[in-house]
Amino acid sequence: MVRVNGKIRAREVRVIGPEGQQLGIFALADAINLARSRGVDLVEIAASAVPPVCRLVDFGKYRYEQAKKDKEARKHQHANKVKEVQLSPQIDPHDFSVKLKHAVDFLCEEMKVKVTLRFKGREMAHKEFGYNQVEKFTKEVAPYGHPDAPAKLVGKGITVMFSPLPRNKRAKNPHQPDGHAGPNSHTDPHGHIHGSGQAAASANASESAGAVAAPNPPPKSVGEPRSSGSSGFSNNPFGKLNLNPLPAEGDNANPAAEA
């Protein structure tokens, strides 16, 4: 916690001016009055010193400078991390590309990469295959990092350490999306985007086309009996029921008899 002005717990303090010049040792009250006369704050920057060291500076500006320094320090913390990538003399091309992708991602995140190639059994008799793999790996990773030292044989393996290139000299990570595609999308060699976003768009288009193409069912005429399937039952007992109105009592129900 940074102490400011009256929160400083010391009888005497060493005061540093706004430009970094030494102003001498003052009593705490005199130092606070000096800061007020200049329109700044008295900020304690070294509490463990005897006497404590304080600086005449605007406290808001001081906090901004400290936050900026902390942010810069966090950027370089990844440089202390070392990631290891293991190879073999007879590594499959697909596995080699996967290992290379991981190494490029680590280097673009400001991490060091330690490449280790292990020999097994009779592979020690043909070390040139291992050196060829390491040399190929070094050429592929050259736009993103450089070896700290030439590859050397240690025990039954070849080891080489890669450090990331500066940001202004390092190529852009090809595995990071540009933000125009969906999260699960990818770009084919012809430049077309494929993925969840395109699948969803195709599904919506198909659904819309199906909705337009589906015709409306024709209206049923009055008095037309319903089919057994329309009611939802497989065996509808009312399917053959005659829905024509019955004749009135005064009418002759038998037209043949009237003739």
WOJO-V319840 format. One record per residue. N is the residue number from 1. RES is the residue in three letters. NEAR is the number of other C-alpha atoms within 10 Angstrom. Layout:
n->N res->RES near->NEAR
n->N res->RES near->NEAR
This chain:
n->1 res->MET near->4
n->2 res->VAL near->12
n->3 res->ARG near->14
n->4 res->VAL near->17
n->5 res->ASN near->21
n->6 res->GLY near->12
n->7 res->LYS near->11
n->8 res->ILE near->19
n->9 res->ARG near->14
n->10 res->ALA near->13
n->11 res->ARG near->11
n->12 res->GLU near->18
n->13 res->VAL near->25
n->14 res->ARG near->21
n->15 res->VAL near->27
n->16 res->ILE near->20
n->17 res->GLY near->15
n->18 res->PRO near->14
n->19 res->GLU near->9
n->20 res->GLY near->11
n->21 res->GLN near->10
n->22 res->GLN near->12
n->23 res->LEU near->13
n->24 res->GLY near->12
n->25 res->ILE near->17
n->26 res->PHE near->16
n->27 res->ALA near->14
n->28 res->LEU near->21
n->29 res->ALA near->14
n->30 res->ASP near->13
n->31 res->ALA near->24
n->32 res->ILE near->20
n->33 res->ASN near->15
n->34 res->LEU near->17
n->35 res->ALA near->22
n->36 res->ARG near->14
n->37 res->SER near->10
n->38 res->ARG near->11
n->39 res->GLY near->11
n->40 res->VAL near->18
n->41 res->ASP near->23
n->42 res->LEU near->28
n->43 res->VAL near->25
n->44 res->GLU near->22
n->45 res->ILE near->15
n->46 res->ALA near->14
n->47 res->ALA near->16
n->48 res->SER near->8
n->49 res->ALA near->10
n->50 res->VAL near->11
n->51 res->PRO near->16
n->52 res->PRO near->19
n->53 res->VAL near->20
n->54 res->CYS near->25
n->55 res->ARG near->28
n->56 res->LEU near->26
n->57 res->VAL near->20
n->58 res->ASP near->15
n->59 res->PHE near->17
n->60 res->GLY near->10
n->61 res->LYS near->10
n->62 res->TYR near->15
n->63 res->ARG near->12
n->64 res->TYR near->11
n->65 res->GLU near->12
n->66 res->GLN near->11
n->67 res->ALA near->12
n->68 res->LYS near->11
n->69 res->LYS near->11
n->70 res->ASP near->11
n->71 res->LYS near->11
n->72 res->GLU near->11
n->73 res->ALA near->11
n->74 res->ARG near->10
n->75 res->LYS near->11
n->76 res->HIS near->13
n->77 res->GLN near->11
n->78 res->HIS near->15
n->79 res->ALA near->16
n->80 res->ASN near->9
n->81 res->LYS near->12
n->82 res->VAL near->17
n->83 res->LYS near->15
n->84 res->GLU near->15
n->85 res->VAL near->14
n->86 res->GLN near->13
n->87 res->LEU near->22
n->88 res->SER near->20
n->89 res->PRO near->20
n->90 res->GLN near->12
n->91 res->ILE near->13
n->92 res->ASP near->11
n->93 res->PRO near->9
n->94 res->HIS near->9
n->95 res->ASP near->12
n->96 res->PHE near->17
n->97 res->SER near->14
n->98 res->VAL near->12
n->99 res->LYS near->17
n->100 res->LEU near->17
n->101 res->LYS near->16
n->102 res->HIS near->16
n->103 res->ALA near->25
n->104 res->VAL near->25
n->105 res->ASP near->17
n->106 res->PHE near->22
n->107 res->LEU near->25
n->108 res->CYS near->20
n->109 res->GLU near->15
n->110 res->GLU near->23
n->111 res->MET near->23
n->112 res->LYS near->25
n->113 res->VAL near->26
n->114 res->LYS near->17
n->115 res->VAL near->22
n->116 res->THR near->20
n->117 res->LEU near->21
n->118 res->ARG near->18
n->119 res->PHE near->21
n->120 res->LYS near->11
n->121 res->GLY near->7
n->122 res->ARG near->8
n->123 res->GLU near->16
n->124 res->MET near->15
n->125 res->ALA near->10
n->126 res->HIS near->11
n->127 res->LYS near->16
n->128 res->GLU near->12
n->129 res->PHE near->16
n->130 res->GLY near->23
n->131 res->TYR near->17
n->132 res->ASN near->12
n->133 res->GLN near->17
n->134 res->VAL near->22
n->135 res->GLU near->13
n->136 res->LYS near->12
n->137 res->PHE near->18
n->138 res->THR near->19
n->139 res->LYS near->11
n->140 res->GLU near->15
n->141 res->VAL near->18
n->142 res->ALA near->16
n->143 res->PRO near->16
n->144 res->TYR near->24
n->145 res->GLY near->28
n->146 res->HIS near->18
n->147 res->PRO near->18
n->148 res->ASP near->12
n->149 res->ALA near->10
n->150 res->PRO near->10
n->151 res->ALA near->17
n->152 res->LYS near->11
n->153 res->LEU near->16
n->154 res->VAL near->11
n->155 res->GLY near->9
n->156 res->LYS near->14
n->157 res->GLY near->17
n->158 res->ILE near->21
n->159 res->THR near->19
n->160 res->VAL near->18
n->161 res->MET near->19
n->162 res->PHE near->23
n->163 res->SER near->19
n->164 res->PRO near->25
n->165 res->LEU near->17
n->166 res->PRO near->12
n->167 res->ARG near->11
n->168 res->ASN near->7
n->169 res->LYS near->11
n->170 res->ARG near->15
n->171 res->ALA near->15
n->172 res->LYS near->13
n->173 res->ASN near->15
n->174 res->PRO near->10
n->175 res->HIS near->11
n->176 res->GLN near->8
n->177 res->PRO near->14
n->178 res->ASP near->8
n->179 res->GLY near->7
n->180 res->HIS near->8
n->181 res->ALA near->16
n->182 res->GLY near->15
n->183 res->PRO near->11
n->184 res->ASN near->11
n->185 res->SER near->16
n->186 res->HIS near->15
n->187 res->THR near->12
n->188 res->ASP near->9
n->189 res->PRO near->6
n->190 res->HIS near->6
n->191 res->GLY near->8
n->192 res->HIS near->8
n->193 res->ILE near->16
n->194 res->HIS near->15
n->195 res->GLY near->14
n->196 res->SER near->15
n->197 res->GLY near->15
n->198 res->GLN near->15
n->199 res->ALA near->12
n->200 res->ALA near->11
n->201 res->ALA near->11
n->202 res->SER near->12
n->203 res->ALA near->12
n->204 res->ASN near->12
n->205 res->ALA near->12
n->206 res->SER near->12
n->207 res->GLU near->12
n->208 res->SER near->11
n->209 res->ALA near->11
n->210 res->GLY near->11
n->211 res->ALA near->10
n->212 res->VAL near->10
n->213 res->ALA near->9
n->214 res->ALA near->8
n->215 res->PRO near->8
n->216 res->ASN near->7
n->217 res->PRO near->6
n->218 res->PRO near->6
n->219 res->PRO near->6
n->220 res->LYS near->9
n->221 res->SER near->7
n->222 res->VAL near->6
n->223 res->GLY near->10
n->224 res->GLU near->10
n->225 res->PRO near->15
n->226 res->ARG near->14
n->227 res->SER near->12
n->228 res->SER near->15
n->229 res->GLY near->11
n->230 res->SER near->10
n->231 res->SER near->12
n->232 res->GLY near->9
n->233 res->PHE near->9
n->234 res->SER near->9
n->235 res->ASN near->10
n->236 res->ASN near->14
n->237 res->PRO near->9
n->238 res->PHE near->12
n->239 res->GLY near->14
n->240 res->LYS near->11
n->241 res->LEU near->9
n->242 res->ASN near->11
n->243 res->LEU near->9
n->244 res->ASN near->9
n->245 res->PRO near->7
n->246 res->LEU near->8
n->247 res->PRO near->9
n->248 res->ALA near->8
n->249 res->GLU near->7
n->250 res->GLY near->6
n->251 res->ASP near->8
n->252 res->ASN near->11
n->253 res->ALA near->12
n->254 res->ASN near->8
n->255 res->PRO near->8
n->256 res->ALA near->7
n->257 res->ALA near->7
n->258 res->GLU near->7
n->259 res->ALA near->5
